[in-house]
């Protein structure tokens, strides 16, 4: 009970702080934010590669989170896939309340369906790792000075960047949950999971396949 209370206080507090900052203290919103988003999606000219990279990584991160949450939480009443879908739109605003109210007790799973096996797959992890590397490399030649100026002046870029950093940091928490779900006691992975992005991705690639459990 104490652990669950702490979990709710920490993740609920982060969610509340993120919301208060995003809508109360972040820079003002641009009138053409939607147009900017469409330009990034369409690969329009003049878009800073760093901005495009962060934006597109926020499309990959929910799938990485899904590789943790869908196998680890299969069998619970509230499907983790719903959170993964919501993260595509609102990122950490969906993940934080889920982590705050996520049950901590073990669950028994006698059968693993195909969609859980998909998100448990090493091949999907490799695809996501490749996409992550490609997006980081593609953004490495961008203008950091221009990005910093946008971060200070535009709510969309400001909150998007904080959301990216937040979700990236929370991946280390998901590594811990997944280790517990698989009943693995491999302590090095707890530390490797703290390496931003690549530690959790390495864990996804090398973890053993999920097996049915008796609870």
WORAPE-V55499 format. One record per backbone hydrogen bond with DSSP energy under -0.5 kcal/mol. NH is the residue of the N-H (numbers start at 1). CO is the residue of the C=O. If there is no record, write none. Layout:
# WORAPE-V55499
nh:NH co:CO
nh:NH co:CO
This chain:
# WORAPE-V55499
nh:5 co:1
nh:6 co:2
nh:7 co:3
nh:8 co:4
nh:9 co:5
nh:10 co:6
nh:11 co:7
nh:12 co:8
nh:13 co:9
nh:14 co:10
nh:15 co:11
nh:16 co:12
nh:17 co:13
nh:18 co:14
nh:19 co:15
nh:20 co:16
nh:21 co:17
nh:22 co:18
nh:23 co:19
nh:24 co:20
nh:25 co:21
nh:26 co:21
nh:33 co:30
nh:36 co:32
nh:37 co:33
nh:38 co:34
nh:39 co:35
nh:40 co:36
nh:41 co:37
nh:42 co:38
nh:43 co:39
nh:43 co:40
nh:44 co:39
nh:47 co:44
nh:52 co:48
nh:53 co:49
nh:54 co:50
nh:55 co:51
nh:56 co:52
nh:57 co:53
nh:58 co:54
nh:59 co:56
nh:60 co:56
nh:61 co:57
nh:62 co:58
nh:63 co:60
nh:64 co:60
nh:65 co:61
nh:66 co:62
nh:67 co:63
nh:68 co:64
nh:68 co:65
nh:69 co:65
nh:70 co:66
nh:71 co:66
nh:72 co:68
nh:73 co:69
nh:74 co:71
nh:76 co:73
nh:79 co:77
nh:82 co:79
nh:83 co:79
nh:84 co:80
nh:85 co:81
nh:86 co:82
nh:87 co:83
nh:88 co:84
nh:88 co:85
nh:89 co:86
nh:90 co:86
nh:91 co:87
nh:93 co:90
nh:94 co:91
nh:95 co:91
nh:96 co:92
nh:98 co:94
nh:99 co:95
nh:100 co:96
nh:101 co:97
nh:102 co:98
nh:109 co:213
nh:113 co:111
nh:117 co:113
nh:118 co:114
nh:119 co:115
nh:120 co:116
nh:121 co:117
nh:121 co:118
nh:125 co:121
nh:126 co:122
nh:127 co:123
nh:128 co:124
nh:129 co:125
nh:130 co:126
nh:131 co:127
nh:132 co:128
nh:133 co:129
nh:134 co:130
nh:135 co:131
nh:136 co:132
nh:137 co:133
nh:138 co:134
nh:139 co:135
nh:140 co:136
nh:140 co:137
nh:142 co:139
nh:144 co:142
nh:147 co:143
nh:148 co:144
nh:149 co:145
nh:150 co:146
nh:151 co:147
nh:152 co:148
nh:153 co:149
nh:154 co:150
nh:155 co:28
nh:158 co:154
nh:159 co:155
nh:160 co:156
nh:161 co:157
nh:162 co:158
nh:163 co:159
nh:164 co:160
nh:165 co:161
nh:166 co:162
nh:167 co:163
nh:168 co:164
nh:169 co:165
nh:170 co:166
nh:171 co:167
nh:171 co:168
nh:172 co:169
nh:173 co:170
nh:174 co:170
nh:175 co:171
nh:176 co:172
nh:177 co:173
nh:178 co:174
nh:179 co:175
nh:180 co:176
nh:181 co:177
nh:182 co:178
nh:183 co:180
nh:184 co:179
nh:187 co:185
nh:189 co:186
nh:190 co:186
nh:190 co:187
nh:191 co:187
nh:192 co:188
nh:193 co:189
nh:194 co:191
nh:195 co:192
nh:196 co:194
nh:198 co:196
nh:199 co:195
nh:200 co:195
nh:201 co:197
nh:202 co:198
nh:203 co:199
nh:204 co:200
nh:205 co:201
nh:206 co:202
nh:207 co:203
nh:213 co:109
